[in-house]
Structure formats: C-alpha cells, structure tokens
Amino acid sequence: MSHGTRSGLAAVSSALLAMSRHLEVRDVLKTIVASARELLDAQYAALGVPDDHGGFAQFVVDGVSDEQWRAIGPLPRQHGVLAAMLREARPERLADVRQDPRFEGWPDAHPELADFLGLPIRDGDEVIGALFLANKNCQKPEGGCGFTAEDEDLLGILAQHAAIALTNARLYERSRELTIAEERSRLAHELHDAVSQKLFSLRLTAQAATALVDRDPARAKEELHQVAALAAEAADELRAAVVELRPAALDEDGLVATLRTQVQVLDRAHSARVTFTGHGIRALPAAQEEALLRVAQEALHNALRHSGAAHVQVGMARRGNGVVLRVTDDGEGFDPTTVRRAGRHLGLVSMRDRASGVGGTLTVESAPGKGTAIEMEVPGG
C-alpha cells in the first residue's frame, strides 16, 4: 500500500469517525468538507443542502476565510453547473468550470475556480445535497493536475456518509417539530384551564352580587365591579388562546407585533415573567423575518422548558443597517461547548442553521448559574 493511499484512507477514516464524535449535524458537515478538501488536496470545498425555493438551507465551505465569506454576500442560488448536478443527480468532473457552457459566473469577491469536482448527495432516489471541490493543488511543474477518477471514487465515499448525516438532521428536525407541537398542545390546554377558571370565578361573583342587591346594595356594587374586571380578564385569555392556536401572522401583523403577541401569550401561560421590547424596527425581507421569529420561538422554548428562569426577556433593536434579536434568561445556564441535553442541543442546531440560511449570525452566551443570552443578527439590505 502506497503512502498516498494510506494517508487517503486515514483522511476518510477521520471523516467517518467524526460522525460519532460530533452530535451537531453542522459540525459533522464541516468535518466532512474539511476532510474532503484535505483528502483530495483541493484549495476549496463546499457542501450545500438545497431548500425548496431555489437556494440553500445549509451551506458549509472550507478554504475560504470568514472575511472572504462575508464579502461574497448571500448564499448561492441553485444555478449553472451546481443546478445541473442537483437536477441530473450525476457527478461533474471538469477541467475548467469557467469553460463549461452552463457556467453563469459568480460575485466579485468570489475566489476564482478552475478544475471542479462535484457529487450529488442522495438518499435513495432523492438528491438532498451536493459536495464539491475546486482547484486541485498541483505538484507538477507543467501544471494540469485536475481531479482524477480515483478522486471521484473517494469523494463518493464521503458523499454517502454525508447522506447519513443529512438524513439524521431531517429526523432530528421532525423530532423537534413533534416536541414543539406537544408544547403548543400543552400551552393551549393551560390557556383553556385559565379561561375556565376565570369564567368560574365570574359566575360565582355574579351570583354573590345577585344575592346582595336587596340586602346590601353597596356590597353588590363592589361585586359587580369585580364581575366587570373578571370579564375583561377572561376576554384577554380567550384572545390569547386564539392567537396561540393560529399560525404566526407575519404577513398580516409584521415581525414585531407577532413577537410581542406571542410573548404576551407565554407570559400568561408560564410562571416565569416573559417580556418584550422592540420599537422602530423597519420591515425586513420575508425570509429574514421568518428566521428571526423561529429563532425567537426556539430560544423561548428552551428558556421556559429547560432553564428554570424567573424572567425571560426578548428584545429587538437596530444595529447599523441590520437588526439584532436577543433572548436572555436568568436561569441555570450551561456550558455551550459541552452541552448535550437533547432538547436544548437540537434547538441550538436549528437556530444556527436558520441564522446562517439568511446570511445572519447566531451567538450563544451562557455559563452554569449565569443564565443564557442568545443573539441573532441579520445584515441590512
């Protein structure tokens, strides 16, 4: 066995072992991409998971600095060679991607790519992603290295295991959705109980007022004032129940109003105090508003279910041309580098993916006994 083959197998082994070392899917994807670049001695590597709207739900790169990545701009669309690879579900090995008739160019800050190797990632007959590399580092003085058939075979092994990671991600997401559905059902039940309790108090107070009308009119008047107050509270609870049971009305109400309403619902339904601040936030692109709302919901879910917090605060503010969302709690906190509790852990994965999917960033500040702050920032237009 040659030294090159041994080192190649070691790189493949490293990538596959990462599947068991990391629980976060994004960490697994990063390891696969980095291993693919090292294994095939390429300058650039990337892995994209397409969404249903012509873009990418996840996109992981290796060989590009953070500064370069920010300068490139929004995530790529599914076009050109990449779109053909996803659509036709076959490998693409090109001596120069720029000479391919399907090539459609790239942003100004994008690095120059020449030789190209891409493979679809498949789960059965479904294409669920794409793994691709560019610019094979050349050891020949005369140049012209390019990717080989052996490179394609090795990348195929990694693509198969990337399919496993992505399939697991889908299972995690479905599990998370079921958890959220259970939470909504529980919350609706609590709201129903709260409304029922108010109505029961209302009926008893009205009966007391009726009994006192002739004997003690002054006391009866006090009881009727209480009836009015209880009726107002019952109406608020009913409105809260309706809001919670309908989908978030982003299109109708906007992000700030939708978040404020949901926070009010959670404040009524939980023992923890839940508050919201946010004014003067201009409308954002629909995808960014959706992502910010989902991250806020996820962070609230974690704080209210897992942290034991007495107070949870949600805030939105302008930052430069962009917007920042911050969800903080005074709960038990955790070590973000070692946390492995399934509920919170999967929530962090989901939040990071949603933030990166709209060009944003997500930061988590927490320590045992110090509470937690989750911040998502999206750039301005």
Protein Blocks (a to p, Z undefined) as FASTA:
>chain_A
ZZklmmmmmmmmmmmmmmmmpmblklmmmmmmmmmmmmnopabdcdddddfeopafbdcd
ehiafklmmmnopadddehjllmmmmnopacddfblklpmkbgbjafklccdfbdcdddd
dehjbcfbdcddehiadfbfngonopafklmmmmmmmmmmmmmmmmmmmmmmmmmmmmmm
mmmmmmmmmmmmmmmmmmmmmmmmmmmmmmmmmmmmmlmmmmmmmmmmmmmmmmmmmmmm
mmmmpccffklnommlmmmmmmmmmmmmpmbdcddddehiacddfklmmmmmmmmmmmmm
mmmmmnopabdcdddddehjbccdddddfbebpafklgccfklmmmmmmmmmmmmmnopa
cdddddehiapadddddddZZ
